[in-house]
Every structure is written in structure tokens, then in C-alpha cells.
Amino acid sequence: MNTFFQQKYNKYKNKYLILKKLLNQKGSGRPPYRVLVIGGGTPELYGQGFFEVGDHPTSNFGVGQDWTHQQFWTDLETNLKTTLGDLKFEIIIIDKGSTSWLPEENFDLFLRTSMKFLAPEGIFLLEGPFAYKDNTDEKHEIIRKYGVNIIGRIGFGKVIDNDIYTIYSPNRGGLLMDRRDINKSDINIGDITPGTWNPVGFINPNPAFKYIMEEKNQIDFIKKRFLHT
């Protein structure tokens, strides 16, 4: 085989091997899937019960793809229908910090797709709102357009840590509210906020806002209280 054809052969062989690897990608999340997570990338972060979506190597869908394209979300919907059948996710989350990588248009595409696969009494955790203004405020305005209800809020650590999540649900959030095996004593039920931002540059903490001390983050919270791992 001459050099020209050898180069062509190697080029298409490499493309084939890359495509084959992507098609065979199973991800680090393992069924039965109960939690949909957008973003991630650390192999030991999720695992059993989580379906990871993103362009990172550990994802169950989207390896090497670009979620800023509408086709990504169209393909994800097709994939989820095949993967889940008649099942729905109990919980949907966004990996901490990944909201900043989802511009408003893509965040809306994500919601349009993912909300179809959230159980009626399931919950959706979204970062914020924090005691100071940041780019999550717009995200909360967008999700409210989908007719979801605020069930409550959780905060990890202290007010200074700014690790706050709002809990949304299409209905009452029965997954959280009705289960007796879930400790709700440190969950802020309703639309209570962690504090306010003082224009001078200080946070005025809300003394009534409770913080979770047992679990270190939303992943730990889900694993221990819902998945019991």
C-alpha cells in the first residue's frame, strides 16, 4: 500500500475507532437510574443510580458532544426514552458549578427535555438563590415558567459557604414530603431564603434558615437520604 492510501486508511480507521468508542460508552452511572445529573466528570463522584449527561468521559450520554447544539438535547431525549422505557427519574440535579456553562437558551433546552422525564412527585435541585446576586437568578426565573412549585431549600455548611439549592417539583414533591425514612428536620420547607445582600458589601444572614451539617454537598445528600448508599 503506497503512502497516500496508507494515510487515508489510518485517517478513517482512527475516525472509526473514535466513533466506536463513543457509541460503546456506558458511563460511570449504573442502573437502575433514579437521578439525572447534568455535568460532572469525576469518576467516583456519582455511580449507582445516577445517569450522567455531558461531554466528559464518565457520562452515560454525550461523550465528546456539544450541548450548546439543539441536536444534543434531541438525541438525549431519544436516548432516555430507550434507556428508561416507562420509568421516570425521581431527582434531577445539575453538577455544582455547571449552571454557569449552560447559557439561558441551552438551560431552557435542558429543561424542555429533562422535565419530560421527572416523576410528577419527583424533585429538581437547582443552585441558589444565594444571599448575594449571581447568574443563577435568571435560571430560577426560567424554571418557574415550567409551572413547578418550590418545595423548600437546603444549604450546606454555613452562609459564607454559599452552597444553597432550591427544591422544585411538578406537584407536591411527594418523594421528599411523604417519605418517613427521610430526615426533614434540617430542610427549609417553603420559600425561605438564606439571607439578603447588603449593598455595602455584607451578607445579612437569615437566622431562621437551617443548614445541613451531616452531608457535605447535594451528592452526599441524595446518596444518603434517598439512595441510602
ABEGO torsion letter per residue (X at the ends): XBAAAAAAAAAAAAAAAAAAAAAABAEABBOBBABBBBEEGBAAABEBGBBBBEABAABABGBGBBAABAAAAAAAAAAAAAAAEABBBABBBBBBGAAAABBAAAAAAAAAAAAAABBAABBBBBBOBBABBBAAAAAAAAAAAAGBBBAEBBBBEBAAAGBBBBBBBABAGAAAAABAABBAAABBBEABBAEBBBAAGBBBBBAABBBBAABABAAAAAAAAAAGX
